[in-house]
Amino acid sequence: MKPGKTANTEIPASPKLSAGYIFLGLLILSVGLNAFLYYKVGKLKPQLQTNEIQNFKWLSPHLNDIAKEDRLVHFAPLKTELISYINTEKDVNISVYFEYLITGTNFSINVDYYTYPASLTKVPISIMILNKVNKGVLKMEDRFPVTKVSRDSYSGDMYKYPDGTTFTLKELLEANIIKSDNTAKNILYSLIKEEDINDLINELGVDKLFNAEGNTTAKEYARVFRSLYYASMLTKEDSEYLLDLLTKTDPQKYMTAQLPKDVIVAHKYASMKPERSFSDVGIVFIKNRPFLLAVTIDGRNSKTFNEDSARRVISTIAKKSYDYVTNR
């Protein structure tokens, strides 16, 4: 620089940022901040829930999962209503067991009335078979034949197949539950050993499931469905599988006849028409308010009670229970 000349000290102007660049920068900042908060809150939330439970030593650890309005414990009015209805049926022994599965609140009506189980036996048989599969004793693809001994034409269609026709264990289980097929049930039962029955009794506490005459009560049999709902014997996958099969039974049989069509019910019905013995046991899956219902009917002392009568009685009991649970 020559003497006498003044240096040019003017700072060049910065180029203006476009609105698009500014928006992009803010967007990146926002996404990053949201991701950070989501991560932190997600990490903290379980800890907050745990601390909330730990603050109450004597309360149920499931309270965080159940809305207050769904914690129903008062079912005396429903029991009174059902007793009044049952008493209108003359010369018929009707037993009812109801359990609200969210809180465990339950009641029984005519708890000591026994009835012939008929097809109700098909659920515990299926449980024992699936338990053997879980142990590796059986496989779902194993095949077993129809025989003269196993053939039974009272219920189902498998009896129509000639001797030696084989079905997979999976096919037999599904026919046993969905179609209530007696031939399938007999084949499955032939695979049951004494140790399988002992496992069932010990795991479910059902030593009184059947009396000396082979009859059962609504309350005792309800234990079978409770064990599926809580997966107390079978794996979660097998319990889910069996309950799913039970949702596919005849929709016009007894319990489901008066319920809304969109209500899912996992149930097993049973009937012995000559003896006027009818039953239906299942879980009604109302959103956030599932309940277990078991109804058994012994109509041997009646000259007029028939299957249509049983459908009317059982479906009415189910509908009254449904209305009470949904309207509380």
Sequence and secondary structure as in RCSB ss.txt:
>XXXX:A:sequence
MKPGKTANTEIPASPKLSAGYIFLGLLILSVGLNAFLYYKVGKLKPQLQTNEIQNFKWLSPHLNDIAKEDRLVHF
APLKTELISYINTEKDVNISVYFEYLITGTNFSINVDYYTYPASLTKVPISIMILNKVNKGVLKMEDRFPVTKVS
RDSYSGDMYKYPDGTTFTLKELLEANIIKSDNTAKNILYSLIKEEDINDLINELGVDKLFNAEGNTTAKEYARVF
RSLYYASMLTKEDSEYLLDLLTKTDPQKYMTAQLPKDVIVAHKYASMKPERSFSDVGIVFIKNRPFLLAVTIDGR
NSKTFNEDSARRVISTIAKKSYDYVTNR
>XXXX:A:secstr
  TT              HHHHHHHHHHHHHHHHHHHHHHHHHHHHHHHHHHHHT TTS TTGGGS GGG     
HHHHHHHHHHHTTSTT EEEEEEEETTT  EEEESTT  B  GGGGHHHHHHHHHHHHHTTS  TT EEE  TTT
   SSSSGGGS TT EEEHHHHHHHHHHS  HHHHHHHHTT  HHHHHHHHHHHT TTSS TTS B HHHHHHHH
HHHHTTSSS HHHHHHHHHHHTTS TTSGGGTTS TT EEEEEEEEEGGGTEEEEEEEEE TT  EEEEEEEE T
T SS  HHHHHHHHHHHHHHHHHHHHH 
